[in-house]
């Protein structure tokens, strides 16, 4: 598995989400990294195409 900037960003986001009590899962699929964050029945999938504003909106909900 190849580590790249996307992986490093997802690890940082995952650590912050875990601190806030969310469950996270980093996955390697089809040659790309992605991150799933689970919260009270509300999930978000983050990959290299996800915008920061989408994550921010999800966290504010």
N, C-alpha and C positions, 0 to 999 in steps of 0.2 A: 504494500500500500504506500502510496506516495503522499508525503506531507507537503502542503502548499499553504499559501496565504489564506485561502478559504478555510482550511482545516484549523489554522491558528485562530482565526476570527470566531469560528463556531465553538472552539474550546473555551474562549474567553466569554462568549455569550452563555454557554452552558454553565460555566462556573458561577456567573452572576445569577442566572435563573435558579440554580441549586441553592445559593445563599438565600434567595427569596422564597424557598419552599416548593419550587416546581420540580417535577421529575423530567429528566432529559435523557435523550438517547442519540448519540452520534452514530451515523451509519455511512458505510462506503457502498455505493450501489451504482452500477453502470459507469464506473470510472470517475464518479464524483462524490464528494462529501455532502452530507445533509444533516440537519439537526431537527429532531422532534422535541417540542416542549409540551408537556401535558399539565393541565390545570383544571381541576373541578369540571371535567367533562368538556373542556374547551381546549383544543389542541391547535398548535401552529407548526407548520413545516417550514424550515428555513434552509435555503440553499444559496448558491452563488448569485441567483437572480432575484433574491428577495431584497426589497428596499428597506432601509432603516425605518422609514415612516410606517411601514406595515407592522414592524415589530413594536414600535412605539404605540401605535393605535391598539394593538392587541393587549399590550401591558396596561393601558389605561382603561380598558373595558372591564 
